[in-house]
Amino acid sequence: NYANNPVGFSFGAHSEIVIPYIDYYGTKEQKKKFIPPMLSGEKIGSLAMTEPSAGSDLQGISSHAKRDGKDWILNGSKVFITNGHMSDVSVVVAVTDLTAKSKAHGVSLFLVEAGMPGFQKGELLQKVGHQTTDTAELFFDDVRLPGESLLGGEEYLNKGFYCLMGQLPRERFGIAVCCTAHAEYMFELTREYLKNRKAFGKPLANLQRTPNGRRGVLDPVYASMAKSKSSSLCYKIANECVQLHGGWGYMWDYQIARAFVDARLMPIFGGSNEIMNENHRPGHRVQQIGEPANETFSSCKLTLITNGTSGC
């Protein structure tokens, strides 16, 4: 239920994405200041990475921070930020070395707290689906950040891109789990509907030529491959489940209609599948700080059988 519910994205962004950044890369002072209140729920976190003009392309980031004595001056904007409107602290991705040969060598992460002068939150974005999830724009206009706002301190200056590459697999594999849960949820909705809905005196399951099984295998690959494959499968299942509901599947009062809309986000969220496909193409690999570059996860087999059960 947690993985399938859109509200789970808010919880997951806070506890499974933002907190690990601080725990893994933060200084002792940063961990002491932020992690206890974030674990207790007193403070909510967000990851501010996506930009209006950059989308999933991390190397297209234009938000930047310049030194001013011991402080940093942050300018730029972010969009589609989960928990953005209600967050108390945001891990913000910004360019700190404009002369670097690539953004991979000149990006840093900052801890920006709500209420700082120049930091404004936009209104909640009106999405087609996942309407219970807080998604907002963030704006930074000459936000003065103390030196201790640099995540990890000087040790991680201009190494933000590698920090992101070290943590994004966690996010993308989490999305893969959510996709599997969402697909199972839609499968069960449709199975019950076909069993109970009758036409010509018989259950629809006995009349329609529904497939006996759907099988797909996830081989041991990077988390980007898991995200790409599972989100595509999730949306495919959503589309087929709506079709099997007939006209009622297009009615908003039916759960399958809302589930279908929510499923459409999966191939986009956490990095579009087009970007994921680039990430796992041959020869494309980014060294992660403190972690082996060839980390993989266990093989997972997803089987959906119309007249049985589903599992992973």
C-alpha positions as CSV (number, residue, x, y, z in Angstrom):
1,N,0.0,0.0,0.0
2,Y,2.8,2.4,0.8
3,A,4.6,1.8,-2.5
4,N,1.4,2.0,-4.5
5,N,-0.1,5.1,-2.8
6,P,1.0,8.5,-4.4
7,V,1.3,9.8,-0.8
8,G,4.2,7.3,-0.5
9,F,6.2,9.4,-2.9
10,S,6.3,12.2,-0.4
11,F,7.4,9.9,2.4
12,G,9.9,8.2,0.1
13,A,11.4,11.5,-1.1
14,H,11.9,12.6,2.5
15,S,13.2,9.5,4.1
16,E,14.7,7.4,1.3
17,I,16.2,10.2,-0.9
18,V,16.9,13.4,1.0
19,I,18.0,12.0,4.4
20,P,20.6,9.6,2.8
21,Y,22.3,12.6,1.0
22,I,22.8,14.3,4.4
23,D,23.7,11.0,6.2
24,Y,26.2,9.9,3.5
25,Y,27.9,13.2,2.5
26,G,27.1,15.7,5.3
27,T,29.5,17.0,7.8
28,K,29.1,16.0,11.5
29,E,27.5,19.4,12.2
30,Q,25.0,19.0,9.3
31,K,24.0,15.5,10.4
32,K,23.5,16.7,13.9
33,K,21.4,19.7,12.8
34,F,19.2,18.1,10.3
35,I,18.8,14.4,10.6
36,P,17.2,14.1,14.2
37,P,14.4,16.6,13.4
38,M,13.9,15.0,9.9
39,L,13.6,11.5,11.5
40,S,11.1,12.8,14.0
41,G,9.0,14.5,11.4
42,E,9.6,18.0,12.7
43,K,11.4,18.9,9.5
44,I,10.5,17.8,5.9
45,G,13.1,17.5,3.2
46,S,13.2,17.8,-0.6
47,L,15.7,17.3,-3.4
48,A,15.8,20.3,-5.8
49,M,17.4,19.0,-8.9
50,T,15.1,19.4,-12.0
51,E,15.0,22.7,-13.8
52,P,12.6,24.2,-16.3
53,S,15.1,24.1,-19.2
54,A,17.1,21.1,-18.2
55,G,14.6,18.4,-17.3
56,S,16.4,15.1,-16.6
57,D,19.7,16.4,-18.1
58,L,21.8,17.0,-15.0
59,Q,24.5,18.6,-17.1
60,G,22.1,21.2,-18.3
61,I,21.6,22.8,-14.9
62,S,21.9,26.6,-14.9
63,S,21.2,27.4,-11.2
64,H,24.5,28.7,-9.8
65,A,26.2,29.8,-6.6
66,K,29.0,32.2,-6.3
67,R,31.4,32.8,-3.4
68,D,31.0,36.0,-1.5
69,G,33.6,35.9,1.3
70,K,32.7,32.9,3.4
71,D,29.2,32.9,2.1
72,W,27.6,31.7,-1.2
73,I,25.0,33.6,-3.3
74,L,22.5,31.3,-4.9
75,N,20.4,32.1,-8.0
76,G,18.2,30.0,-10.2
77,S,14.9,28.0,-10.1
78,K,13.7,24.4,-9.8
79,V,10.6,22.7,-10.9
80,F,8.6,19.5,-10.2
81,I,10.1,19.3,-6.7
82,T,8.4,16.6,-4.6
83,N,7.7,18.1,-1.1
84,G,8.9,21.4,-2.5
85,H,6.0,23.4,-1.0
86,M,6.1,22.0,2.5
87,S,9.8,21.3,2.9
88,D,11.8,22.9,5.6
89,V,15.2,22.1,4.0
90,S,16.1,21.4,0.4
91,V,19.2,19.8,-1.0
92,V,19.7,22.1,-4.0
93,V,21.9,21.3,-7.0
94,A,23.9,24.3,-8.3
95,V,26.9,25.1,-10.5
96,T,29.8,26.4,-8.4
97,D,32.5,26.4,-11.1
98,L,31.5,28.0,-14.3
99,T,35.0,27.4,-15.8
100,A,34.8,23.6,-15.4
101,K,35.2,21.6,-18.6
102,S,31.8,19.9,-17.8
103,K,29.1,20.3,-15.2
104,A,30.2,16.9,-13.8
105,H,33.3,18.7,-12.5
106,G,31.6,22.0,-11.3
107,V,28.4,21.2,-9.5
108,S,27.8,21.3,-5.7
109,L,24.9,20.5,-3.3
110,F,23.6,23.0,-0.8
111,L,21.3,22.8,2.2
112,V,18.8,25.6,1.8
113,E,16.3,26.2,4.6
114,A,12.8,27.6,4.2
115,G,12.5,31.2,5.2
116,M,15.9,32.3,3.9
117,P,15.7,35.8,2.3
118,G,15.4,35.4,-1.5
119,F,14.1,31.8,-1.3
120,Q,10.5,31.5,-2.5
121,K,8.2,28.6,-3.1
122,G,5.7,28.6,-5.9
123,E,2.2,27.4,-5.7
124,L,1.4,23.7,-5.8
125,L,1.6,22.5,-9.4
126,Q,-1.7,21.1,-10.7
127,K,-0.8,17.7,-12.0
128,V,-3.0,15.3,-14.1
129,G,-2.3,12.5,-11.6
130,H,-0.6,12.0,-8.2
131,Q,-2.7,14.9,-6.9
132,T,-2.1,14.0,-3.3
133,T,1.7,14.6,-3.7
134,D,3.2,18.0,-3.0
135,T,4.9,19.2,-6.2
136,A,6.1,22.7,-6.5
137,E,8.5,25.2,-8.1
138,L,11.4,26.8,-6.1
139,F,13.0,30.2,-6.8
140,F,16.3,31.5,-5.6
141,D,17.0,35.2,-6.0
142,D,20.4,36.2,-4.5
143,V,19.9,33.8,-1.6
144,R,22.8,34.3,0.8
145,L,24.0,30.9,2.2
146,P,26.5,30.6,5.0
147,G,29.6,28.5,4.2
148,E,28.3,25.6,6.3
149,S,25.4,25.2,3.9
150,L,27.6,23.5,1.4
151,L,26.7,19.8,1.8
152,G,29.8,17.9,2.9
153,G,31.8,21.1,3.3
154,E,34.8,21.9,1.1
155,E,35.6,18.2,0.7
156,Y,32.6,17.9,-1.6
157,L,33.0,21.3,-3.4
158,N,32.4,20.7,-7.2
159,K,31.7,17.0,-6.6
160,G,27.9,17.3,-6.4
161,F,27.4,15.4,-9.7
162,Y,29.2,12.4,-8.4
163,C,27.2,12.6,-5.2
164,L,24.0,12.5,-7.3
165,M,25.3,9.6,-9.3
166,G,26.0,7.7,-6.1
167,Q,22.4,8.3,-4.8
168,L,20.2,8.3,-7.9
169,P,20.3,4.5,-8.2
170,R,18.6,4.3,-4.8
171,E,15.8,6.6,-6.1
172,R,15.4,4.8,-9.4
173,F,15.3,1.3,-7.8
174,G,12.7,2.7,-5.4
175,I,10.6,3.8,-8.3
176,A,10.9,0.3,-9.8
177,V,9.5,-1.1,-6.6
178,C,6.6,1.4,-6.7
179,C,5.9,0.5,-10.3
180,T,5.7,-3.2,-9.4
181,A,3.3,-2.5,-6.5
182,H,1.2,-0.2,-8.7
183,A,1.0,-2.8,-11.5
184,E,0.0,-5.5,-9.0
185,Y,-2.7,-3.1,-7.6
186,M,-4.2,-2.5,-11.0
187,F,-4.0,-6.2,-11.9
188,E,-6.0,-7.1,-8.8
189,L,-8.6,-4.4,-9.5
190,T,-9.1,-5.7,-13.0
191,R,-9.1,-9.3,-12.0
192,E,-12.0,-8.7,-9.5
193,Y,-13.8,-6.6,-12.1
194,L,-13.6,-9.3,-14.7
195,K,-14.8,-11.9,-12.2
196,N,-17.8,-9.9,-11.0
197,R,-18.9,-8.0,-14.2
198,K,-21.3,-10.1,-16.3
199,A,-22.5,-9.9,-19.9
200,F,-24.7,-12.4,-21.6
201,G,-25.1,-14.2,-18.3
202,K,-21.4,-15.0,-17.9
203,P,-18.5,-13.2,-16.2
204,L,-16.4,-11.1,-18.6
205,A,-13.4,-13.2,-17.7
206,N,-15.1,-16.1,-19.4
207,L,-16.2,-14.1,-22.5
208,Q,-13.2,-12.0,-23.4
209,R,-10.1,-13.5,-24.9
210,T,-7.9,-12.2,-22.1
211,P,-4.3,-13.4,-22.1
212,N,-3.3,-16.3,-20.0
213,G,-0.2,-14.6,-18.8
214,R,2.2,-11.7,-18.9
215,R,5.8,-12.4,-18.3
216,G,8.9,-10.2,-18.2
217,V,12.3,-10.8,-16.7
218,L,14.6,-8.1,-15.2
219,D,18.2,-9.3,-15.6
220,P,20.9,-8.0,-13.2
221,V,21.5,-4.5,-14.4
222,Y,21.8,-1.0,-13.0
223,A,18.9,0.6,-11.2
224,S,18.3,2.8,-14.3
225,M,17.4,-0.3,-16.3
226,A,15.1,-1.5,-13.5
227,K,13.3,1.8,-13.5
228,S,13.0,1.9,-17.2
229,K,11.7,-1.6,-17.6
230,S,9.3,-1.6,-14.6
231,S,7.8,1.8,-15.4
232,S,7.2,0.9,-19.0
233,L,5.6,-2.4,-17.9
234,C,3.5,-0.6,-15.3
235,Y,2.1,1.8,-17.9
236,K,1.5,-1.0,-20.3
237,I,-0.5,-3.0,-17.7
238,A,-2.4,0.2,-16.8
239,N,-3.5,0.7,-20.4
240,E,-4.6,-3.0,-20.7
241,C,-6.5,-2.9,-17.4
242,V,-8.4,0.2,-18.5
243,Q,-9.2,-1.5,-21.8
244,L,-10.6,-4.6,-20.0
245,H,-12.8,-2.3,-17.9
246,G,-14.5,-1.1,-21.1
247,G,-16.2,2.3,-20.9
248,W,-16.2,2.3,-17.1
249,G,-12.4,2.2,-17.1
250,Y,-12.5,5.8,-18.5
251,M,-14.8,7.1,-15.6
252,W,-13.0,9.0,-12.9
253,D,-15.2,7.3,-10.2
254,Y,-13.5,4.0,-10.9
255,Q,-10.2,3.4,-9.2
256,I,-8.6,2.0,-12.3
257,A,-9.0,5.4,-14.1
258,R,-7.1,7.2,-11.3
259,A,-4.5,4.4,-11.2
260,F,-4.0,4.7,-15.0
261,V,-3.3,8.5,-14.7
262,D,-0.9,7.9,-11.9
263,A,0.9,5.2,-13.8
264,R,1.6,7.6,-16.7
265,L,4.1,9.5,-14.5
266,M,6.3,6.5,-13.9
267,P,8.2,6.6,-17.2
268,I,8.9,10.3,-16.5
269,F,9.5,10.5,-12.8
270,G,13.1,10.1,-11.4
271,G,14.6,10.7,-14.8
272,S,12.8,10.0,-18.1
273,N,13.2,6.5,-19.6
274,E,15.0,8.1,-22.5
275,I,17.7,9.3,-20.1
276,M,17.6,5.9,-18.3
277,N,18.3,4.2,-21.7
278,E,21.3,6.5,-22.1
279,N,22.5,5.5,-18.6
280,H,22.7,1.8,-19.4
281,R,23.9,1.9,-22.9
282,P,27.3,0.2,-23.5
283,G,30.3,2.1,-22.2
284,H,28.3,4.7,-20.2
285,R,29.3,4.6,-16.6
286,V,30.0,7.3,-14.0
287,Q,32.4,6.7,-11.1
288,Q,30.6,7.0,-7.7
289,I,32.2,8.5,-4.6
290,G,32.9,5.7,-2.1
291,E,31.0,3.1,-4.1
292,P,31.9,0.6,-6.8
293,A,30.8,1.6,-10.2
294,N,29.5,-1.9,-11.1
295,E,27.0,-2.3,-8.3
296,T,24.0,-4.4,-9.3
297,F,20.9,-5.7,-7.8
298,S,19.3,-9.1,-7.6
299,S,17.3,-10.5,-10.6
300,C,13.6,-10.0,-10.2
301,K,11.0,-11.9,-12.1
302,L,7.5,-10.3,-12.5
303,T,4.7,-12.6,-13.5
304,L,1.1,-11.6,-14.0
305,I,-1.4,-14.3,-14.6
306,T,-5.0,-13.3,-15.3
307,N,-6.6,-16.2,-13.5
308,G,-4.1,-16.4,-10.7
309,T,-1.9,-14.1,-8.6
310,S,0.9,-11.7,-9.2
311,G,4.3,-11.6,-7.5
312,C,7.9,-10.4,-7.7
